[in-house]
Amino acid sequence: MARWLTHSHSRAAQLPGTNRRSHNVGEVTRSTVRLPRDVRDSYEVFLNGVPQRLGADYTVRNGSLVFERELRKDRISGWRWLLGAWGVGTYRQNDSVDVRYEAADGSPRVAEALEIEPG
């Protein structure tokens, strides 16, 4: 038997579309983004500047957008900031969810970089 097959039982399976490992291959990592209070029925959702489609890319549940994959917001530590100041780049996943909508008074609004929560 090939070496990679004999040791596969000791490694956790990687979930498709994520960098997260899990022992339960059927587990789905979700991310939720709470919609701003003044968002009405008609709005547009963007993930990293790319338009998202209701049903295909996200669903809406209890006033939140639900993405059936892990989205992450990069937090820059002091060490990473210091490295960046010296010209050393460190790159990680940094997702941004924006919602374009019309306020009650009819004016256009954009809610940028909404908070991403696991779940």
Residue pairs with C-beta under 8 A, 6 or more apart in sequence:
11 21
12 21
12 22
12 23
13 21
13 22
13 23
13 25
14 20
14 21
15 21
15 22
15 25
15 27
15 28
15 29
17 69
17 70
18 29
18 69
18 70
19 70
19 93
20 29
20 70
22 29
28 68
28 69
29 69
29 70
29 118
30 66
30 67
30 68
30 69
30 70
30 118
30 119
31 66
31 67
31 69
31 70
31 71
31 116
31 117
31 118
31 119
32 61
32 64
32 65
32 66
32 67
32 116
32 117
32 118
32 119
33 64
33 65
33 67
33 71
33 97
33 114
33 115
33 116
33 117
34 63
34 64
34 65
34 114
34 115
34 117
35 43
35 60
35 63
35 64
35 65
35 99
35 111
35 114
36 99
36 101
36 111
36 114
38 101
38 103
38 104
38 109
39 99
39 101
39 111
40 101
40 102
40 104
42 101
42 102
43 99
43 100
43 101
43 102
44 51
44 99
44 100
44 101
45 51
45 52
45 54
45 57
45 58
45 65
45 97
45 98
45 99
46 52
46 97
46 98
46 99
46 100
47 57
47 67
47 71
47 95
47 96
47 97
48 95
48 96
49 96
49 98
52 58
54 60
57 67
58 65
58 66
58 67
58 68
59 65
59 66
59 68
60 66
65 97
65 99
70 118
71 95
71 97
71 116
72 92
72 93
72 94
72 95
72 116
73 94
73 95
73 96
73 115
73 116
74 92
74 93
74 94
76 84
80 90
83 89
83 90
84 90
95 116
96 112
96 113
97 113
97 114
97 116
98 110
98 111
98 112
98 113
98 114
99 110
99 111
99 114
100 108
100 109
100 110
101 108
101 109
101 110
101 111
102 108
102 109
103 109
